[in-house]
Amino acid sequence: MPNRARAPLTALVLTALLTAGCGSGSDLGSSAAAQTGSSNPAAGGTVQVVLKSLFFNPPAIHAVVGQQVTWTQEDQAPHNVTYVSGPKFASSGTLVKLGDTFSIRLTEPGTIHYVCTLHPWMKATIDVSP
């Protein structure tokens, strides 16, 4: 193939390769939120925490008074959500089966610290804004 014919083909291939890895960006906010543990407090929806691989995921979340936080058991090992400090909440029982959940409604601002007493390295926080 002559060089003149290759140039447009090369440009087309390069353009396709460069744009293939670029999405709309619509998922960037949600993946960043999952990694940092931030949520959209203004939305007022439920904040989700997953118990998996012997960790709370995310380990730190941000929420507002009135929001609900729901923990979902996705691990083979049993877990619990036990209050340590901050605005008080009633701790969970043991979540054993996959899909078991525990929820609380946030009633006052402050930083809540909690732990799984079955796996004491599992520590997490909820930063509750007014």
Residue pairs with C-beta under 8 A, 6 or more apart in sequence:
32 38
33 39
33 40
34 57
34 58
35 58
36 58
36 60
37 58
37 59
37 60
37 61
37 62
38 61
38 62
39 47
39 61
39 62
39 63
39 67
41 62
41 63
41 64
41 67
41 129
42 64
44 64
44 66
44 67
45 67
46 67
46 68
46 69
46 70
46 103
47 61
47 63
47 67
47 68
47 69
47 70
47 126
48 69
48 70
48 72
49 56
49 57
49 58
49 61
49 69
49 70
49 71
49 72
49 124
50 56
50 57
50 71
50 72
50 74
51 57
51 71
51 72
51 73
51 74
51 75
51 79
51 95
51 116
51 122
52 74
52 75
53 75
54 75
54 77
54 119
54 121
54 122
55 122
56 71
56 116
56 122
56 123
56 124
58 124
59 123
59 124
59 125
60 124
60 125
60 126
60 127
61 69
61 124
61 125
61 126
61 127
62 126
62 127
62 129
63 69
63 106
63 126
63 127
63 128
63 129
64 106
64 128
64 129
64 130
65 106
65 107
65 108
65 109
65 128
65 129
65 130
66 105
66 106
67 105
67 106
68 103
68 104
68 105
68 106
69 103
69 104
69 106
69 126
70 101
70 102
70 103
71 81
71 92
71 95
71 101
71 102
71 103
72 99
72 100
72 101
73 79
73 95
73 96
73 97
73 98
73 99
73 100
73 101
74 98
74 99
75 98
76 98
77 118
77 119
78 94
78 95
78 96
78 118
79 94
79 95
79 116
79 118
79 119
79 122
80 91
80 92
80 93
80 94
80 95
80 116
80 117
80 118
81 91
81 92
81 95
81 102
81 114
81 116
82 91
82 92
82 114
82 115
82 116
82 117
83 89
83 90
83 91
83 112
83 114
84 113
84 114
84 115
84 123
85 112
85 113
86 110
86 111
86 112
86 113
86 125
86 126
86 128
87 106
87 107
87 108
87 109
87 110
87 112
87 128
89 104
89 112
90 104
91 114
92 102
93 102
94 118
95 101
95 102
106 126
106 128
108 128
109 128
109 129
109 130
110 128
111 125
111 126
111 127
111 128
112 125
112 126
112 128
113 123
113 124
113 125
114 123
114 124
114 125
114 126
115 122
115 123
115 124
116 122
